[in-house]
Amino acid sequence: MRRKNLVVMGCFVGVLLLVLPALLQADVFYKMQIKTDAYEIMGQKHPAEEHVVSVWLAKGKAYMDMDTAAVLVDGEKEIMYMINHSNKSYLEMPMGGPAEMAEAMGAEGDEDQTAAMKEMMKNMAGTMKFTVTPTDESKKIGEYKCKKYLGDLNAMMAVVKMEIWATEDIDIDMSLYYQMSSAAMDSFPGYEKLLKEWEKIKRFPVLTTNTTEVVGTTQKTTSELIELTEKDAPKGTYDLPKGYKKTEMPGGKM
C-alpha cells in the first residue's frame, strides 16, 4: 500500500465516519474526487495526484475503495479494516480509545510497551484542538445548495485549515453518527470536545478543502462529491475480501 494512498485515505476516513451509521433505509453509494496538489517535504518532491474514491454506506457499516487500498468499517463490532489489494492483506484496528489502540499496537505480553503506548496516545490526544466555525456564506455546488464552514485542527506538529461546503439537500440523520461515535470513542481523552465541534455542521460535506502545514511544508487536498445514489449494495460489499490474509503491525499484534 503506497504511503500517499494512506495519507489521502487517512484524511478521507474522517468524512467517511461522519456519515457512516446515519442511514435507516436503502444503502447509499457515492463517489468523491480527491485532488492533492504537488508538494515537497524533507527534500523529496511529490507530484500532484488525483483519485476517485467509491463509498458504500449502510446502517453501522461502510466500505471505501481507492486504487490499491480500501477501508472496511464494522460499527457493530467497532472494528476498522485497512485493506491492501496489492498483496491481498488487511490490518484489523479497533474503533475505541487509546487503551484499545495501544493494546492492538503493543507487543503481545509486553506490559511495559503497552503502558508506554497508552501514555503516548493519551498525550497525543491531549494536544489536539479542533474548532468549527459556521459562516453566512452559501452557494450552489452542482445540484446542492451548500453552506460554508471553517475548520481548524491543531494536532502536535500539524495544523490543518478546512473549508467545508455542506448541504442539507441530502437527507441523512447526522445525529445517529454522534450517538454511535460517542459509544465507540468515549474513552478517548478530549474526544467529546472534538465531537461537539463536528456537530455544528449537521450536513453532508459536498466540497472540502484541507490545507495542511507540517514540518514547514504546505499540502492542499480537495474532496468533491461527484455522484450519490441510493441502491442495494452488491452481495459481500461489507465483508472482507476472500483469500486476503491478516497481517500485523511491525512490533505489534495486528
C-alpha positions as CSV (number, residue, x, y, z in Angstrom):
1,M,0.0,0.0,0.0
2,R,1.6,3.3,-1.1
3,R,2.2,5.9,1.6
4,K,0.4,8.6,-0.4
5,N,-2.7,6.4,-0.6
6,L,-2.6,6.1,3.2
7,V,-2.3,9.8,3.6
8,V,-5.3,10.5,1.3
9,M,-7.3,7.7,2.9
10,G,-6.5,9.0,6.4
11,C,-7.9,12.4,5.5
12,F,-11.0,10.8,3.9
13,V,-11.8,8.4,6.8
14,G,-12.9,11.4,8.8
15,V,-15.5,12.3,6.2
16,L,-16.5,8.6,5.8
17,L,-17.1,8.2,9.5
18,L,-19.0,11.5,9.7
19,V,-21.9,9.8,7.7
20,L,-21.2,6.1,8.4
21,P,-24.1,5.0,10.6
22,A,-26.7,7.6,9.6
23,L,-28.7,5.5,7.3
24,L,-32.1,3.9,8.0
25,Q,-33.4,2.6,4.7
26,A,-31.5,1.7,1.5
27,D,-27.7,1.7,1.2
28,V,-26.1,4.8,-0.2
29,F,-23.3,4.7,-2.9
30,Y,-21.3,7.8,-3.6
31,K,-18.1,8.9,-5.2
32,M,-15.6,11.6,-4.1
33,Q,-12.9,13.0,-6.4
34,I,-9.8,13.6,-4.3
35,K,-7.1,16.0,-5.6
36,T,-3.8,16.6,-3.9
37,D,-1.5,19.4,-5.1
38,A,2.2,18.8,-5.7
39,Y,4.4,19.4,-2.6
40,E,7.9,18.9,-1.3
41,I,8.8,17.7,2.2
42,M,12.2,17.0,3.7
43,G,13.8,17.4,0.2
44,Q,11.5,14.9,-1.5
45,K,9.2,16.1,-4.2
46,H,5.7,14.6,-4.6
47,P,3.7,15.2,-7.8
48,A,0.1,16.2,-7.9
49,E,-2.3,13.3,-7.7
50,E,-6.0,12.7,-8.4
51,H,-8.1,9.8,-7.2
52,V,-11.8,8.8,-7.3
53,V,-13.0,7.2,-4.1
54,S,-16.0,4.9,-4.1
55,V,-18.0,4.5,-0.9
56,W,-20.9,2.2,0.2
57,L,-22.8,3.1,3.3
58,A,-25.3,1.2,5.4
59,K,-26.5,1.4,8.9
60,G,-23.4,0.7,11.1
61,K,-21.3,-0.4,8.1
62,A,-19.2,1.3,5.4
63,Y,-16.8,0.3,2.6
64,M,-14.4,2.8,0.9
65,D,-12.3,1.8,-2.0
66,M,-9.5,3.7,-3.7
67,D,-6.9,2.3,-6.1
68,T,-5.0,-0.4,-4.4
69,A,-6.3,0.3,-0.9
70,A,-9.6,0.1,0.9
71,V,-11.2,0.7,4.3
72,L,-14.0,-1.5,5.7
73,V,-15.8,-0.4,8.9
74,D,-18.0,-2.6,11.0
75,G,-19.8,-0.4,13.5
76,E,-21.4,-3.2,15.4
77,K,-18.1,-4.9,16.1
78,E,-16.4,-1.5,16.4
79,I,-13.6,-2.6,14.1
80,M,-11.9,-0.9,11.1
81,Y,-10.1,-3.0,8.5
82,M,-7.3,-1.4,6.4
83,I,-7.2,-3.5,3.2
84,N,-4.3,-3.7,0.8
85,H,-5.4,-5.1,-2.6
86,S,-1.8,-5.2,-3.9
87,N,-0.7,-8.1,-1.7
88,K,-4.2,-9.3,-0.6
89,S,-3.8,-8.5,3.0
90,Y,-5.5,-6.4,5.8
91,L,-4.9,-4.9,9.2
92,E,-7.5,-5.0,11.9
93,M,-7.9,-1.9,14.0
94,P,-10.2,-1.2,17.0
95,M,-12.5,1.8,16.9
96,G,-12.0,2.5,20.6
97,G,-9.9,5.0,22.5
98,P,-6.2,5.0,23.3
99,A,-6.4,2.0,25.6
100,E,-7.8,-0.3,22.8
101,M,-5.5,1.1,20.2
102,A,-2.5,0.7,22.5
103,E,-3.4,-2.9,23.2
104,A,-3.6,-3.6,19.4
105,M,-0.3,-1.9,18.7
106,G,1.6,-3.1,21.7
107,A,3.8,-6.2,21.6
108,E,2.0,-9.2,23.0
109,G,2.9,-9.9,26.6
110,D,4.9,-6.7,26.9
111,E,3.1,-4.8,29.6
112,D,5.7,-2.0,29.7
113,Q,5.5,-1.3,26.0
114,T,1.7,-1.4,26.1
115,A,1.7,1.1,29.0
116,A,4.1,3.4,27.2
117,M,1.9,3.2,24.1
118,K,-1.2,4.2,26.1
119,E,0.6,7.1,27.7
120,M,1.9,8.3,24.3
121,M,-1.6,8.1,22.7
122,K,-3.1,9.9,25.7
123,N,-0.6,12.7,25.3
124,M,-1.2,12.9,21.6
125,A,-5.0,13.2,22.1
126,G,-4.5,15.9,24.8
127,T,-2.6,18.1,22.3
128,M,-5.4,18.0,19.7
129,K,-7.6,21.1,19.3
130,F,-10.4,21.4,16.8
131,T,-12.9,24.2,16.1
132,V,-15.7,24.5,13.5
133,T,-17.0,28.0,12.7
134,P,-20.2,28.4,10.7
135,T,-20.3,31.2,8.2
136,D,-23.1,33.1,6.4
137,E,-21.7,32.2,3.0
138,S,-23.7,29.9,0.7
139,K,-23.6,28.8,-2.9
140,K,-24.8,26.1,-5.1
141,I,-22.4,23.3,-5.9
142,G,-23.7,21.0,-8.7
143,E,-27.4,20.3,-7.7
144,Y,-26.8,21.1,-4.0
145,K,-27.4,24.3,-2.0
146,C,-24.4,24.5,0.4
147,K,-23.3,26.4,3.4
148,K,-19.7,27.2,4.2
149,Y,-18.0,26.1,7.4
150,L,-14.4,26.8,8.5
151,G,-12.4,24.2,10.5
152,D,-9.2,24.5,12.4
153,L,-7.3,21.4,13.6
154,N,-4.1,21.5,15.6
155,A,-2.5,18.1,16.2
156,M,1.0,18.1,17.5
157,M,3.2,19.1,14.5
158,A,0.4,19.5,12.0
159,V,-2.0,22.4,11.5
160,V,-5.0,21.8,9.2
161,K,-7.2,24.6,7.9
162,M,-10.5,23.3,6.5
163,E,-13.1,24.9,4.2
164,I,-16.2,22.7,4.2
165,W,-19.2,23.3,1.9
166,A,-22.0,21.1,3.2
167,T,-25.7,20.6,2.2
168,E,-29.0,19.7,3.8
169,D,-30.4,18.6,0.4
170,I,-29.0,15.1,1.2
171,D,-31.4,13.5,3.7
172,I,-29.2,11.9,6.2
173,D,-29.8,11.9,10.0
174,M,-26.4,13.0,11.3
175,S,-27.4,12.6,15.0
176,L,-27.1,8.8,14.7
177,Y,-23.5,9.1,13.9
178,Y,-22.8,11.1,17.0
179,Q,-24.6,8.5,19.2
180,M,-22.6,5.6,17.9
181,S,-19.3,7.6,17.8
182,S,-19.7,8.6,21.4
183,A,-20.2,5.0,22.5
184,A,-17.2,3.8,20.5
185,M,-14.8,6.7,21.4
186,D,-15.9,7.8,24.9
187,S,-12.6,6.7,26.4
188,F,-10.6,8.9,24.1
189,P,-9.3,12.0,26.0
190,G,-10.8,15.2,24.6
191,Y,-12.9,13.4,22.1
192,E,-16.2,14.9,23.4
193,K,-14.9,18.3,22.6
194,L,-14.0,17.3,19.1
195,L,-17.4,15.7,18.6
196,K,-19.2,18.8,19.7
197,E,-17.4,20.8,17.0
198,W,-18.4,18.3,14.3
199,E,-22.0,18.6,15.5
200,K,-22.0,22.2,14.3
201,I,-22.1,21.0,10.7
202,K,-25.1,18.7,10.7
203,R,-24.9,18.5,7.0
204,F,-23.4,16.3,4.3
205,P,-20.0,17.6,3.0
206,V,-20.1,18.2,-0.7
207,L,-16.8,20.1,-1.2
208,T,-13.9,20.1,1.4
209,T,-10.5,21.7,1.0
210,N,-7.8,20.9,3.6
211,T,-4.6,22.9,3.8
212,T,-2.1,21.1,6.0
213,E,1.1,22.7,7.3
214,V,3.6,20.2,8.8
215,V,7.4,20.4,9.1
216,G,7.5,23.7,7.1
217,T,5.5,22.1,4.2
218,T,2.1,23.1,3.0
219,Q,-0.1,20.4,1.3
220,K,-3.6,21.1,-0.2
221,T,-6.2,18.4,-0.7
222,T,-9.7,18.8,-2.2
223,S,-12.5,16.3,-1.9
224,E,-15.7,16.8,-4.0
225,L,-18.8,14.8,-4.3
226,I,-19.4,13.7,-7.9
227,E,-22.1,11.0,-7.6
228,L,-24.6,9.9,-5.0
229,T,-27.2,7.1,-5.4
230,E,-29.5,5.1,-3.1
231,K,-29.5,1.4,-4.1
232,D,-28.8,-2.0,-2.7
233,A,-25.1,-2.9,-2.3
234,P,-23.8,-6.0,-4.1
235,K,-23.6,-9.1,-2.0
236,G,-20.4,-9.2,0.0
237,T,-19.7,-5.5,-0.1
238,Y,-19.3,-5.2,3.7
239,D,-17.3,-8.5,4.0
240,L,-13.6,-8.9,4.0
241,P,-12.3,-10.0,0.5
242,K,-12.0,-13.7,0.2
243,G,-8.4,-15.0,0.3
244,Y,-6.9,-11.9,2.0
245,K,-4.5,-12.6,4.8
246,K,-4.5,-10.8,8.2
247,T,-1.1,-9.0,8.8
248,E,0.5,-7.5,11.8
249,M,1.9,-4.1,12.5
250,P,5.7,-4.1,12.9
251,G,6.4,-4.8,16.5
252,G,2.7,-5.1,17.3
253,K,-0.1,-7.6,17.4
254,M,-2.2,-6.6,14.3
